[in-house]
Amino acid sequence: MAYVLAFDPPLSGRATTRLLATVEADVVVGVEYRAATAELLPTDRIRRVAVEQGLTLLSEHVPATAWAYSLVYCQALEALLDLTVPPRAAYLRTACCELERMASHLAQVAALLDLLGLGTFHERLTALDERLRQLRADLQGEERPVALCLPGGLPHDIDTAKHDGLLAALAGVLRRLVVLANAVIEQRALPARTVDVGTISRSAAEQFLLRGPLARAAVWGSICDWTSHTRPTTVCRSRWGRRRAAMSMRGWCCCCLKRWRAPK
């Protein structure tokens, strides 16, 4: 039997997505993701407008991930025109994308915690999400993505004081995120809601490269061996493990900001 699950538009878009789950004898044997086709990216319009108008069009269509789409748009033009981006400009553009990515992930997790009835954690995570978005706005200098992303580089640089302030602010966000992660994981009611809620077949687990409890439910031994020296660092069995997972969220962003001091 097949079930179609319709999801509301994600934060990164405005179209509804669907999952087609195939179930046999109470076991999920296949999962198919179907992206919405009603509102695809306005590629035809982008081809007919100027660069700045194209960037503005992207920011209006996918506001939550406008920076990522804008960067890809600029990189495509740079490849076509054989433009070389200065190292510092490349680092700053990537750092801004990482801030956007972290904020997007935190917003999605906050929405999930709200659905689970964990309102307090939802509010705290939403505050972190807003803080990251403010940091991104500070890095841009303006609210539009065109402010810090143009084909070939940047329209403006950032000074040393702003650079150091961003690194300090990111460290503060990390500390708050680790404390919040520990508090959420220690809620016994949360994991209790994920026990005995169904199984997923090994083929479906392999198809989606699942890890953790879902993989173990599918008896996917290759990633369930706790004695393996190559087990994923995202398996957080201790406070230090959870801290490592949280640190990875800001790793690229801090790396890019630190490399900002490289020559132009």
URDAQUI-V841564 format. One record per residue. N is the residue number from 1. RES is the residue in one small letter. PSI is psi in whole degrees, 0 to 359 (NA if undefined). NEAR is the number of other ideal C-beta (glycine too) atoms within 8 Angstrom. Layout:
n: [N,N]
res: [RES,RES]
psi: [PSI,PSI]
near: [NEAR,NEAR]
This chain:
n: [1,2,3,4,5,6,7,8,9,10,11,12,13,14,15,16,17,18,19,20,21,22,23,24,25,26,27,28,29,30,31,32,33,34,35,36,37,38,39,40,41,42,43,44,45,46,47,48,49,50,51,52,53,54,55,56,57,58,59,60,61,62,63,64,65,66,67,68,69,70,71,72,73,74,75,76,77,78,79,80,81,82,83,84,85,86,87,88,89,90,91,92,93,94,95,96,97,98,99,100,101,102,103,104,105,106,107,108,109,110,111,112,113,114,115,116,117,118,119,120,121,122,123,124,125,126,127,128,129,130,131,132,133,134,135,136,137,138,139,140,141,142,143,144,145,146,147,148,149,150,151,152,153,154,155,156,157,158,159,160,161,162,163,164,165,166,167,168,169,170,171,172,173,174,175,176,177,178,179,180,181,182,183,184,185,186,187,188,189,190,191,192,193,194,195,196,197,198,199,200,201,202,203,204,205,206,207,208,209,210,211,212,213,214,215,216,217,218,219,220,221,222,223,224,225,226,227,228,229,230,231,232,233,234,235,236,237,238,239,240,241,242,243,244,245,246,247,248,249,250,251,252,253,254,255,256,257,258,259,260,261,262,263,264]
res: [m,a,y,v,l,a,f,d,p,p,l,s,g,r,a,t,t,r,l,l,a,t,v,e,a,d,v,v,v,g,v,e,y,r,a,a,t,a,e,l,l,p,t,d,r,i,r,r,v,a,v,e,q,g,l,t,l,l,s,e,h,v,p,a,t,a,w,a,y,s,l,v,y,c,q,a,l,e,a,l,l,d,l,t,v,p,p,r,a,a,y,l,r,t,a,c,c,e,l,e,r,m,a,s,h,l,a,q,v,a,a,l,l,d,l,l,g,l,g,t,f,h,e,r,l,t,a,l,d,e,r,l,r,q,l,r,a,d,l,q,g,e,e,r,p,v,a,l,c,l,p,g,g,l,p,h,d,i,d,t,a,k,h,d,g,l,l,a,a,l,a,g,v,l,r,r,l,v,v,l,a,n,a,v,i,e,q,r,a,l,p,a,r,t,v,d,v,g,t,i,s,r,s,a,a,e,q,f,l,l,r,g,p,l,a,r,a,a,v,w,g,s,i,c,d,w,t,s,h,t,r,p,t,t,v,c,r,s,r,w,g,r,r,r,a,a,m,s,m,r,g,w,c,c,c,c,l,k,r,w,r,a,p,k]
psi: [141,139,136,120,119,133,145,160,136,172,336,3,186,5,151,138,163,149,131,108,126,124,132,120,48,20,131,115,350,142,127,128,131,108,148,146,358,325,75,170,142,64,322,319,323,325,341,4,167,167,311,322,323,319,319,321,318,318,329,329,320,72,326,332,35,325,318,314,322,321,317,320,314,320,325,317,322,322,320,323,0,48,140,127,129,146,315,320,319,320,317,320,318,321,319,322,322,321,318,318,316,316,320,317,316,323,320,316,321,318,321,316,325,319,329,359,14,69,322,314,325,316,319,321,324,323,321,320,314,325,318,320,326,321,320,318,322,322,322,320,338,175,336,142,337,345,333,14,109,151,126,351,225,150,342,162,175,151,172,322,317,321,311,323,323,318,318,320,321,322,321,320,319,315,316,324,320,316,317,319,317,319,321,314,328,357,108,331,334,306,334,331,350,7,137,44,15,170,166,141,159,320,320,322,318,324,321,11,47,154,166,216,321,321,319,325,332,5,46,89,332,337,12,4,105,343,353,141,354,20,149,141,348,352,103,96,356,172,321,323,318,326,320,320,319,323,327,336,328,4,309,321,312,322,315,320,324,326,359,333,356,158,151,NA]
near: [5,7,8,8,8,6,9,4,9,9,8,7,11,5,11,9,12,11,11,13,12,12,11,6,4,5,10,12,9,11,12,8,8,8,6,11,5,6,7,7,8,8,7,6,8,12,6,5,8,5,8,7,8,11,16,10,12,15,13,6,12,11,7,11,11,12,12,10,12,14,12,8,12,14,8,8,11,13,7,6,8,6,8,6,10,8,10,12,11,9,13,16,14,12,15,14,11,12,14,14,10,12,12,12,9,14,12,10,9,13,10,8,13,10,6,8,5,11,8,6,12,12,8,10,13,11,8,13,12,8,10,13,10,8,13,13,9,10,14,12,8,7,5,9,12,12,11,14,13,10,8,9,6,10,6,7,6,9,6,5,6,10,11,8,9,13,11,8,10,13,8,8,13,12,8,10,12,11,8,12,11,10,9,11,9,6,8,6,6,11,7,7,8,7,6,3,5,7,8,12,11,8,8,13,14,9,8,7,5,11,9,8,6,10,12,9,9,13,7,12,6,5,9,9,8,5,3,6,3,3,9,6,8,8,9,9,4,6,6,6,11,13,9,10,12,12,9,9,10,13,8,9,13,10,8,13,14,8,10,12,4,7,4,5]
